Structure formats: C-alpha cells, structure tokens
Amino acid sequence: MSRSAMNLPLGFRFSAAYAGIRKVPKDDLALIVSDRPATAAAVFTQNRVVAAPVELSRKNLRGSRGQARAILVNAGNANCATRTGERVALECARAAAKALGVHAAQILPASTGVIGVEMDAGLVINALPKLVVGLDASRFDEVARAIMTTDTRSKTAFAEIKTGRIVARIAGMAKGSGMIQPRMATTLGFVVTDARVPVALLRSALQRAIARSFNRISVDGDTSTNDMVAVLANGASGVKPPAKAFERALTDVLESLARQIANDGEGARKLVTIEVEGASSERAAETIARTIANSPLVKTAIAGSDPNWGRILSAAGNAGVIFDPRQTDIDMQGVPVCRRGLAAPFSEDELKKKLDEHECLIRFTIRGRGRGRVRFWTCDFTEEYIRINASYRT
Amino acid sequence: MSRSAMNLPLGFRFSAAYAGIRKVPKDDLALIVSDRPATAAAVFTQNRVVAAPVELSRKNLRGSRGQARAILVNAGNANCATRTGERVALECARAAAKALGVHAAQILPASTGVIGVEMDAGLVINALPKLVVGLDASRFDEVARAIMTTDTRSKTAFAEIKTGRIVARIAGMAKGSGMIQPRMATTLGFVVTDARVPVALLRSALQRAIARSFNRISVDGDTSTNDMVAVLANGASGVKPPAKAFERALTDVLESLARQIANDGEGARKLVTIEVEGASSERAAETIARTIANSPLVKTAIAGSDPNWGRILSAAGNAGVIFDPRQTDIDMQGVPVCRRGLAAPFSEDELKKKLDEHECLIRFTIRGRGRGRVRFWTCDFTEEYIRINASYRT
C-alpha cells in the first residue's frame, strides 16, 4: 500500500503509530517531518469554539514567522473543551520538538476526535520515540490512514510543477467525513511540497486555493472545532516555481482532497456536484450552491434517485440571495428538468436510472448577465448517516 | 372525533372533501368560512420562490384591506413553479367566492403538496358544491385532517379570552412535518376567533405571536415555498378583548401548534426544547438556538440518547454569534453536562436513560449580564426521516 518515495516531495519523512488514544488498536498518532526548515502556512476553523491544538498551531506559526519542521497529529481525541487542553497540546509539541531536535515553535499540533474528553499527554509522549524511529520517506499513506475517524477511505492527492527540466512535487492528505462544512478552513488537511515558496506567497496561495476547494464542500453543514489545513514547503527540489503555477497545482491537490471528503461523507453513497451559473456575484453563486448542498430534502431525494427539482428550486429560494425564479433553469445529470422556473418534459424513469449512478450533477443556471459561477460538492443523505451519528460517542 | 361546536368560536363553519388532487382517496380540499366579514391578517413564506396561492392571498388581503370571508385550502399539490399557477389559484378562488356569494378578494387560497406539478382547477371547482353543502360549525377537526401531508397527527389548539362575563374563543389548526424552518411565517396555519379585533391590531398581534412560535421551530432547516398562517376575527362573540389579552391568547394557540409541528417532524420520535439564556440579545439567543436545532449531529445524538454535549457546544460556536465558550454551561434533561465550557461530572448511564424520554430539554446558558433568552423547538433526526424523504415524490 505504501507509495514509492520517488513520487513524493523530497526531504519529508512520515511516521504513524498506535499510542492508545483510540479505543481500538489502530494508528492514532502521526508525524510529518521536513528534514530542513520549511515555510509554512495554515488556515483554521472559524468556529467560536476552538480546540487547544488549533490555538497552539496558530501561535507557533506567528512565533516562527511562518517556519515549521513538523506536524504532530492525533486522532481519537479533539482536545477541545478540555480543562488541560492548552497544557497537553504544549507538552506534546515540546516533547516532539525535543525528540526531533528542533524548536518547539516549529511544531504544528493538530487533533481530531471526540470533544470534551480530557486527553492524556503521557500517551503521546510515550509513543514519540517509536514514532521518531519509524520516520521514513515512504510512509505517507500510513499517516493518511492514521488520521481517519469515521472516514471509510484515506484521502491523498498529488501534483507536479515542472520548471524547465526539474520538477517540484506536492503531496496532500486529508481526513473528514462528518461535521463537514469547512468555513474559511476545514477538517484536517496536510500538504507538503519540495518547491521553494516564500512564506507570503505560500499564505496567499493557500487562502485562495482553500476558498475554491475545502470551502466549497459540505457533508452536514456542521463546522468542526478542530479544522485546519497546513502546507509545508521545504525547497528540497531546488525549484522556485512561478506563483501562478504553484497556486494552480496547490488548488488541484486541495480540490481533489475536498472532493474525496465529500465523496466519503458519513453514510454517503453518492458524490454530488452542484454547479451554479449566472448569479450576481461569485459569492451569491456560492451561497445558492451551499444552501442546495445543505438541504436535507435535496440530499435525501438524491439518495432515493428522485428527480425532485422542486426541492432544489425551493432550497435556492432560501439562500437569502436575490434571483428571479422565472429565469432559472435546472438540469440533473445533463437532463433539463426545469426551464424558466417550470417543469421541463423529461422521462422520469430514464432520469431515475441516471440518478442511480455514483456521481450526480446538479446544474442551476440563472439566465441573464450575472457572471457569478461556482462548483460545490456534497453527498447524498442516507439512513447510514443517522446510524453512524446516533452512536458515535458511546 | 368532531369537536363540539360549543367550544369553537361563533360564526364559523368548516368543510372538507376528497377532490381527487391526492392520489389516495383522503380529504384534500377544505373550506373555512366566516358567516360575517372577518378582519384578517396573514404572514407568508420568505422563500424567494413563492407559490401562486400565497401571492393571491397576499394580493386579496391588500385588495380587501384586511377583510376575509373564507379560506380555501388544498393538500396534494403546492401549485408552485407551475405554468398555470396564477390562473388556477384565481379560478379556484373565484369559484369559491361565487359558491359562497362573497367577493373574490374575500377568499384566501392556500396550497400544500408537491412542487412543480400542474394543478387541475377543474377538480377544485367540481368539488365546491359538495364542500359548500357540507359546511358545518362542528367540522373543524375534519379540516385539520384534510390539510395533512406527511403529518402523522392533526394539530389543533384552543384558547379563551374572558372579558367580564362573556367569552371570546380562538381556535387554530396547522399542518407541517417536513420542509419546516418557518422564517417570518410558516407551513400552513389557520386561526379563527369570534373576538372583535381591528385589523391593525390583528396584524401586529399576529406578527409578534408568530415571532415567538412558528418562527422558533425547525424540523430540517428547509423553508417551504407555500408557508402561510392566517387569522380571521369575525367579532361574533361581541367581545372586544384588550389588545394584550388577545395577543397572549393568540400566542398560546400558535405556540401550541408550533410545538405540535416540531413534535410531529418527519420521522421524529422526540420533541426537543432548546432554551438559551444570557446571550447579548434575544436575536443572538435565537440564532444560537436555531443553529443547535439545525445541527444534524446534535439531532442524531438525541435520537441515539447520546449525551454528546460537545456537539451542542460546537454547533453553538458556528452560529456566527459572539460568546465566550469558557462562560458557557449546558444542561440536558436538567443534568449539568458542561460547566464553563468543560465537562461536568455526570452518570452517562443515568442520563442516557433520561434521554430515552419523549421530551428532551437542552439548556444553554452563557454566564454574565446578557439578557437575551429564547425557547426553541425541534425534533430528533432518525432514519425514518431519510426513508420518508427519499421517496416522497415518486
């Protein structure tokens, strides 16, 4: 299962182990280490309730002026709304820094799991020696699996940036299946690249790439307290790519990860792409798409392969965005189902069959001169989502 | 099953019949008639997509300057996003006016059911004679049943206003089970009273009563295209109650109906009351309560009797309202589960048992001087909701 280190960015090593944070004996602690100082940028949750590791990562990035050597991440406990949260995050980061021989401010901690349960720093500290010994350039996929919670699949994505004859590589991983409506940030996502990228460019490229990827997915409309995406650029390839080329490659990687998250939404059987065109602005288009994506009635109709376009139109009407329903067209799976706000003739049986496919496309077009357009991803809403979440904690 | 006409407001008659709009032979058309002109007020959906009967009711209320004689309502077809919608609504209202010998502008039409399917005015017009013949002061409950769609129970509520020795009565009915997050209005609700209420007072009392009742429930966060609550006051009791007494009685009736709707949410097994206290304003409190009420993660936890207060805190953190999580307390079923943003000690087993009860209370308190407080109602989120909605249309 391990990816050849040949295709991964140079100068990064990875390691995962079971530290006893999860109840089940499955890797729950991981390290991503850059062999040299890397420029680093991250985006964080906009939830008012913020987990301790998120606060510390933010602080460390400020303290190091955008430099990092390692990401320390655990699953099984969010370390959020805990009495000892700050101290635990700090102790774990310090122990990792010591074990790696780097500054404590160069460690970015991240956590995911249950909220409100005290976390035992000892478990992390005890597991660190094993973790450090295990560091290897080829263990990328093991880390991607260690950060999974209710995910059914690990999520990874890769890109290359060619500059003349030399190549820089980007590799990303993410986790996330429920509590997914990243806002300005998301779930956990880690991206490493051996391109040489100044920190100011890294930050702005990440902001723009996130806006078009993680901020355009929703599984259930809930934004986690622990969302974080971090990117580390260590320059080991010697390539300093043009800003636009780097941003494009980073966006490709993040968009792929975001789609994989929507596709692996809790209980989901289908990946739903929503395209909105002709809105008054990109923001208006995104708001319409998000409202459709979060409508339980739309998502259950997709689960039932029901071409119920009335629910799509009604959901859009609730977006708080001004548009004329009489100038609105809707297509499902390429089939016109609504023209100028009214039913278009279509074969219900044929469309139902098309909606049984794994990927569903909803196209919402407002006629006229509006130039706001957006693509947004979500999943269908099945009984399995309820089963997973009625018993996740206990 | 019929309620004695003795307990109903004087001077109103009711009738229901099967007109063939639904596929199943169950009453789908109803009339509520005041024997004398009644003052009337109504609130309507804030969805940008608005059904034809909603537009016509709004227009008629304007045209009649707040006078009405009858409400004509059908289930089985929303008459929304239909080519012939306006004409159908107008023809039906005109036919009802003719059959009752009143002005067309004195009819308030309302519809509920599937969106985007053309409605046959002939079915309504053909059924009108039967409907008018059947008008009777005792058939209130039959109308309440005729307007049901996925509802499992009809919803009615009653109040009295005593002024000296004479009594005015208020009787209300509502329908609604899915696509429920009324905003400024709601689902279908009809209230009749034999109190004498000037139209300006009726309007303002309805606005305020709706804000504290229908606007504080959510089943699934979707706002329908056909939402409407109308109140008719015909003065037949001779009582002209004090404004405050009338508003209080009207609020009681609407709050009871709103709770019944949340309680009968699609697939719901539990009624959830959310009390928020200590927010910076009533609006802030309502936003927090609504965000908790719409969180699928909170609602599935309640379905599983899981005291997962971390999800409640996380949901509140997404409300877009400023508050300090470290000053936040959460109680479930009267049991402290979170104090100052941290876990409070409680017996998981005992609380799980308490959460198996039909009514669940979540109390979210922000310490300090904030005076914003609110009560909000929702229901749990079960696999049955998915089953109902994956196949509603076809």
Interface residues (C-beta under 8 A of the other chain):
Chain A: N47 R48 V49 V50 A78 C80 A81 T82 R83 V114 I115 G116 V117 E118 G178 M179 R183 D220 G221 D222 T223 S224 T225 N294 S295 P296 L297 T300 A301 A303 G304 D306 N308 W309 G310 R311 L313 S314 A315 A316 G317 N318 A319 V321 I322 F323 P325 C338 G341 L342 A343 E348 K352 F381 T382 E383 Y385 I386 R387 N389 A390 S391 Y392 R393 T394
Chain B: N47 R48 V49 V50 A78 C80 A81 T82 R83 V114 I115 G116 V117 E118 G178 M179 R183 D220 G221 D222 T223 S224 T225 N294 S295 P296 L297 T300 A301 A303 G304 D306 N308 W309 G310 R311 L313 S314 A315 A316 G317 N318 A319 V321 I322 F323 P325 C338 G341 L342 A343 E348 K352 F381 T382 E383 Y385 I386 R387 N389 A390 S391 Y392 R393 T394
